[in-house]
Amino acid sequence: MASTRGSNTDRRGFLGAAGSLAAASLLAGMTNEAFAQQAGTGAAAAATMNGRRRLGTMEVSSLGLGVQNMARTYQTTIPSRPEMINIIRTAFERGVTFFDTAEAYGPHECERILGEAITPFRDKVVITSKFGWNIDLETGERRPGLVSQPARIKQAVEGMLKRLRTDRIDLLYQHRVDPQVPIEDVAGAIKDLKTEGKVLHWGLSEMGLDTLRRAHAELPVTAVQNEYSMLWRGPEAEVIPLCEELGIGFVPWSPLGVGFLTGAIDARTRFAEGDIRRIEGRFSPENLPNNLALVGLVKSWAERKQATPAQIALAWLMAQKPWIVPIPGTTQMAHMLDNIGAANIMFASAEVDELNAAVSAIEIRGARLPDAVLVFSGVEAPPRR
């Protein structure tokens, strides 16, 4: 689907100030909002997403919408709340039925925005939220560390239900594994919430492999949410095979590589204080020129398939497994419409093999996250005593 694309000039060079972001916010499913692709017009503007996928026993649209930065962008701006609601509602009108948020996003405010937006069609969509960061239940103040004690989980869910204006959360994730709380105790709290009808499905994010096995044995897990994209393929080694073995769906966060795979970043790009990419090794001035080979590859395939780079990156994810559902986020209507067009990009089997081989041939230099943030990933819950 051909499209007319504008210039990326105003998105290059030194990116707008982001302000100071706490580690919890940085960890919480970074979206493609930061300097995402220039969206197409014409065909892209009329895009409607078709197709459904299954995460465990739950059916969702082939592509979801991440509702993370709708309370505050990488820049020090606050998006227009009516426009954020309009984007969510338009996404639903165009076929999106899967909306992802968390108490840590805002904190609290993105849940309020999503709750207001979906009120007219609540029973026709699947919504997720996440618990686990040490966030004040009333004020939303972000404090150090993690909290997943069963009583606290239940209190957190009560707040989520009010902010989301609903009587149940369709899919509730543990945002990060609490190294002080056995995962069996966490599952027990979810069981109680399921019995009460307040939670329908549950999942984990960035957990250790043993913790996932133990969690699934205690209470079947519907989905795992980890970072995964052409830029970061770590889950392919063990996490995705384990999900396939256990029948668990997979939801990639940052499916556009924190904006990298949209083609809006070049070798001259520098990031502002407060922007996590400023302290990620893969975006350092030393590594960025090498890593841009991946962007070149994506752009070549975009020309080949008459698509945008973002659509190629998202369609590639969906081509890996039928139970992978990306959740790109944005605060721009044009970007949302462009993203959902990815569901209409199809690869033949030979094309998938060709593209996979080309992606694998590119060595990405630099760590995906700073050490202080990465320490929360791959954590194993303590044994039950």
N, C-alpha and C positions, 0 to 999 in steps of 0.2 A: 504494500500500500504506500504509494508515493506521497510525499508531503513536501511543502515548502517550508524551509527552516530559516530562521533568522540568524544573525551573527552572534557568536559567543564572546565578542570582544569585551563587553561590559562585565563578563563573569570571570575574566582572566586577571592575572596579576595578583595584587594583594587583596585578599577577600575581606569582606566586611567584618567588623568586630563582633565577637560572639558573646562577650561577657564571660563571667566566671561560672563554669558548670561544675557541679559536684560529681564525684565519681559515680554515684548511683545513676544520675541522669546520663552520664556518658556511656555507661554500660547498657542502658536500657533500650536495646534495639535501635541503634542509630539508623536513621532513615535516609532516603535520597534527597531530602529537601535541600541540603546545602549545595547550592549551585548546580542543580540538576539540569537535565537536558533542555535545550530550547525545543518546545513542543511543536509538532506539525499542525497545519491547519487543514481545512478541507476534509479529506477522508478521516484524518485522526480526530477532528472535532466531532465527527458523527459516529465515532467508534462505539460499538456495543459489544461487551464481552459475552461470549457464549461458552458453554461447557461447565461441568461440575466435577469436583474431585472428592475423594473420601480421605479423611483423616481418621484412621481407625474406623469406628462405626458412624462417624459424623460426616454429613455431606455439606460441602461449602462450594463457593465459586472457585474457578480455577486460579484466580488471583485475588488476593485480599487488599485491604487498605490499612496501612499503619497509621494510627492516630497518636503520634508522639509529639511532633513539633508544633501542633496546632495551638499551643498556649504560648510558645516562644520559639523563635527561629534561631539559627546559628548567629545571625545578626542580633543586635540588641533591640530588635523590634518585636512588637506583639502583633500577631496577625489579626485581621478583622474577624471577630467571632461570627458575625452573620455569614461572612464568606466561607469560613471553615465549615459551618453547618450546611451551606449550599454545596460545597464540594462533596461532603459525605452523602447528602441526599441525591446529588447528581450521580455519584458512583453507584448508589443503589438502583437508580433509574436505568443505568447502563449495564446492570447485571451483576454488580458486586454484592455479595451477601455475607462477606467475612470481614469483620472489623476488629482490629487489634489495638489494645491500649494497656495501661497499667497504672497502679496508684502512684508509681514513681514519676510518671510523666506529668509534669506541671510543677510540683506534685499535685495530684488530685484534679487539676483543672481539665486535663484532657478527657478524663472520665466524664466530667460534667458536660463538656462539649459534645462528646459522643452520645451521652444519654439524651440530651435535648434533641440532637439531630435525628435519632432513630425513633423517636416517640411515635410518629405516624405509622411506622411499619415494623415495630419491634418484633412481632411474631414471625416476620419473614426473613430475619437475618440471624447470623451467628455472631455473638460478641465475646471477646476474651478480655481478661484482665490478669494482673499478676500481683503477687504479694511477696514479701521477703526482705525488702530493704527496711532499715530502721527509720521509719517515717512516722511522725506524730499523727495519731489517728484523727485528731481534731483540727490542728492547725496546718498539717502537711509539712511541718518543718523536717528537713532531712538531717538525720543524725548519723554518726559513724556506725558502721557494722551492719549486721544482718539479724533478723528476728523471725524465726519460724516456729516458735512454740505453739502447740495446738490452740490454746486459748487466744493467743494473739492473732492467729490465722482467722479464727471465727469472728473476732472483733473487726479485723480488717475487711472481711467480706461484708459485714453489715454496712460499713461505710461505703463500700463499692456499690452495693445495691441502691443506696440512696442517691449517690452521685449519678449512677447510670439509669436511674428512674425505672428500675425493673425488679422483678421478683426472683430472678435467677441469672446466674452467669453461665453461659453455655460451655465455656472452656476456661478453666482457671489454672494458671501456671505458677509454680514456684520460680520466682525470678532468678534466684541464685541459691545454690545449696548452702544451708546453714551448717557449718562444721560442728556445731554444738548440739544439733537435734537429729536423732535417728530418722531416717526417711520413713520408717514404718510408723513413727508417731505423726509425721506430716500426713501420710496416707490415711491414718486413722481419723484425723480432723476432717479430711476431705470426704471420707466415708460418711461421717456424721452430717456434713453439709449436703451431701447427695441424698441422704435419707430425708432430710428436711426439704428437699427440692430446691435448695438455694444454689447448688452447683450441679451441672449435668455431666461434665467431663473434666479431666484434669491432665496436666502436662508438666514438663520440667524444661528448664532452659540452661544451657551450658554446663550440664551436670557431668560428673564422672560416670564411667561406663558401669561400674559395679552398682552405683547408686541407682542407675536407671533399671538395671535388672531387678534389684531388690524392690524398688518402687512398683514396678510392673507386676511382680509376684504378689505383692500385698494388695494392690488395687490396679487393674488394667489401665495403663497410660494411653491416652488418645493421641498426643502429639508431643514432639520435642521441638523447641525453638532454639536454634543456634545460628551464629553467623555463618553464611555460606554464599559464595558468589564465584565468578570466574577469578576474582582477585584473591579470595581466600577459600581454598578447597579442602581445608583440614578435615571436615566431617566425612569426606569420602573414605578415609582410611579405616575408621572403626565405628563412628556414630551411625552413619547411614546404613552400613551393613547390619548393625545391631537392630536398628529400627525395622529393617526389612525382615530380619529373623523373628522379631516379636510382633510384627503387624502394627507398628506404630507409625503415624504420619509424621512428616517433617515440614517445618515452617521456617524458611530462611529469613533471618533478620539481616538488614543491610544488604539486600540482594543486588544493589547497584554499586556496591563497594564504596559507600559513603560519598556518592556522587561521581566517583572516578570513572565508572563505566559508561557514563552519559557523554563523555567526550568534552566536558566543560572545564577540565583541568589540563594544563600543559606544563612544560618544563620550567616556565617562568613563574608559575603559581607559587605564592607564599601565603601562609595561613596566619590569621590573627591570634592574639592572646585569647585563651579560652576555647579555641577550636581544637578538638581532640586530635585532628589530623596534624596539627603543628608538632605534636609529640609522639606521633606514630612513625616508626622507622621507615615504613613503606612509602611515606610521602615526604621524606627528607630530601633536601636538594641533591644529596649524593645518590639516592636511590630512585628518585622520581623519573629521571630521563630513561633509565633502563626499563622501568615498569611500564612506561608509556607504549612499549611494544604491544602490550595487551590491548590498549585502546586502539592502536592502529589495526589490529586484527578485528576487533569488534566493528570498527568503522567499515572495513572492507566487506564484512558480511552484511552490514546494514545496506550497503550499495547493492550487493548481490541479491538480497531478499526484498529490496525496495521498502526498507523499514528504517527506524531510527536506532542508534546504538543502544539506547535503553531497552527498546523492544527486543533486540537480539539478546542482550544479557539476561533478560527475564525469561524469554522463550527458551534459552539454553537451559536454565534451571528446570523449567517444567518438562523439558525433554529428557532429563536424567532419570526421573521416576514418576509414575502416574500419581503418586501420593505425596509429591512435593508441591507446596502452595506458597509462593513468595508473597510478602506483604510490604511492597514499596510504600513509603509515605511521602507526602508532599503538602505544601500549603498553597500550591498553584493549581488552578483548575486545568490549565492547558497541560501541565505535567501529568496530572491524574488521567486525563483522557488519553494522552500518549501512552502511558504505562499500561492501561487496560487493553490497548490494541495489541499488546504482546501475546495475548491469548489466541489471537488469530494468526500468529506466525507459526507455520508448521515446518519441521525439518524431516526430510526423508531419513531412513536409517543410515544410509551411507553418508549423508550430510552430518548427522550427529557424530559418527565415527571420525569424520574428517575434522570437524570443529574441535572435538575433544582432543584429538592428537595435536592440533595446532595450539590449543590452550596449554596442554601439558608441556609443550616444547619451550614455553616461555617461563623462565625462572624469575619469580617475584622476589625481590630483595627487600629486606627489612621486616620487622615484626608487625603483626596486625594491630597490636595494642601496646601501650606502655606497660611495663611490668606491674605498676601499682594497680592497674585495671585488670590485666590478664590473670592476676593471682586469684580472682574470683571464679575463673573458668576451670572446668575439669575437676572440681572439688568433690571428694567423696564424703558422704554423711557418715557419722560415727556409728559403730555397731550398737544394736539395741541391747541393753543390759537387763 
